[in-house]
Amino acid sequence: YGKEGVEIIDNGTGVAPADYANLTAKHATSKIRCFSDLTSIKSFGFRGEALCSLCSLSKLVITTRTSSCPQATRIEYNNLGQIVAQNPATARVGTSVSLTEIFKNYPVRLVQYEKNIKKEYAKMQEMLQAYALINTQSTFSCVHISHHHPHPHHPHPPIINLI
């Protein structure tokens, strides 16, 4: 249900190396360069403000690859959103965001999260269903992975893995 980790995978265009440091910056996005860009955003994408917040709540690792790059890059961020490691990786074009050690630095919140883990999972499913209903051009899947029930063979990689 997400106790050990959460992974979100997209099939977008990936993140250019020049944008790695800004991925987790507050009030930053690579999607908007000028005011008129607000009317032409065509993707959900990962937003800097959210990624910055996730850095403070968990261990954040982003793996990304653009079509112009022969290999992916795995980027680890600290709790302030700064890059602490950057290594070559194997991945298809797009981006994955992996969260582990969720609420490790917030023991009271961790206890509440663990206590209500199934409710939080249900909220996440409801949100995904709402996005799926209004955006018929995208495919969403949610897969719960546990040590007792390994990931089933699936022809399309899931967008959200909960470990």
Solvent accessible surface area in square Angstrom, and as a share of the most:
residue,aa,sasa,rsa
1,Y,84,0.32
2,G,0,0.00
3,K,118,0.50
4,E,87,0.39
5,G,1,0.01
6,V,24,0.14
7,E,44,0.20
8,I,40,0.20
9,I,29,0.15
10,D,40,0.21
11,N,123,0.63
12,G,33,0.31
13,T,112,0.65
14,G,20,0.20
15,V,24,0.14
16,A,45,0.35
17,P,75,0.47
18,A,93,0.72
19,D,24,0.13
20,Y,10,0.04
21,A,68,0.53
22,N,85,0.44
23,L,22,0.11
24,T,3,0.02
25,A,34,0.27
26,K,129,0.55
27,H,165,0.74
28,A,31,0.24
29,T,55,0.32
30,S,50,0.32
31,K,81,0.34
32,I,57,0.29
33,R,174,0.63
34,C,71,0.43
35,F,171,0.71
36,S,73,0.47
37,D,33,0.17
38,L,94,0.47
39,T,127,0.74
40,S,59,0.38
41,I,64,0.33
42,K,184,0.78
43,S,60,0.38
44,F,88,0.37
45,G,27,0.26
46,F,51,0.21
47,R,83,0.30
48,G,6,0.05
49,E,77,0.34
50,A,54,0.42
51,L,5,0.02
52,C,20,0.12
53,S,55,0.35
54,L,48,0.24
55,C,1,0.01
56,S,39,0.25
57,L,54,0.27
58,S,16,0.10
59,K,84,0.35
60,L,0,0.00
61,V,13,0.08
62,I,1,0.01
63,T,24,0.14
64,T,1,0.01
65,R,59,0.21
66,T,20,0.12
67,S,95,0.61
68,S,101,0.65
69,C,31,0.19
70,P,130,0.82
71,Q,96,0.43
72,A,0,0.00
73,T,23,0.14
74,R,89,0.32
75,I,0,0.00
76,E,34,0.15
77,Y,7,0.03
78,N,44,0.23
79,N,80,0.41
80,L,128,0.64
81,G,8,0.08
82,Q,101,0.45
83,I,61,0.31
84,V,89,0.51
85,A,31,0.24
86,Q,95,0.42
87,N,71,0.37
88,P,95,0.60
89,A,24,0.18
90,T,139,0.81
91,A,37,0.29
92,R,111,0.40
93,V,46,0.26
94,G,5,0.04
95,T,8,0.05
96,S,18,0.11
97,V,1,0.01
98,S,32,0.20
99,L,14,0.07
100,T,53,0.31
101,E,88,0.39
102,I,19,0.10
103,F,20,0.08
104,K,125,0.53
105,N,95,0.49
106,Y,95,0.36
107,P,91,0.57
108,V,120,0.69
109,R,96,0.35
110,L,50,0.25
111,V,91,0.53
112,Q,77,0.34
113,Y,23,0.09
114,E,70,0.31
115,K,151,0.64
116,N,38,0.19
117,I,24,0.12
118,K,128,0.54
119,K,136,0.58
120,E,50,0.23
121,Y,27,0.10
122,A,42,0.33
123,K,120,0.51
124,M,35,0.15
125,Q,67,0.30
126,E,114,0.51
127,M,105,0.47
128,L,18,0.09
129,Q,113,0.50
130,A,54,0.42
131,Y,85,0.32
132,A,41,0.32
133,L,144,0.72
134,I,142,0.72
135,N,42,0.22
136,T,112,0.65
137,Q,168,0.75
138,S,44,0.29
139,T,111,0.65
140,F,48,0.20
141,S,31,0.20
142,C,41,0.25
143,V,19,0.11
144,H,59,0.26
145,I,31,0.15
146,S,26,0.17
147,H,143,0.64
148,H,158,0.71
149,H,128,0.57
150,P,103,0.65
151,H,69,0.31
152,P,78,0.49
153,H,181,0.81
154,H,74,0.33
155,P,110,0.69
156,H,125,0.56
157,P,67,0.42
158,P,8,0.05
159,I,46,0.24
160,I,16,0.08
161,N,13,0.07
162,L,8,0.04
163,I,70,0.35
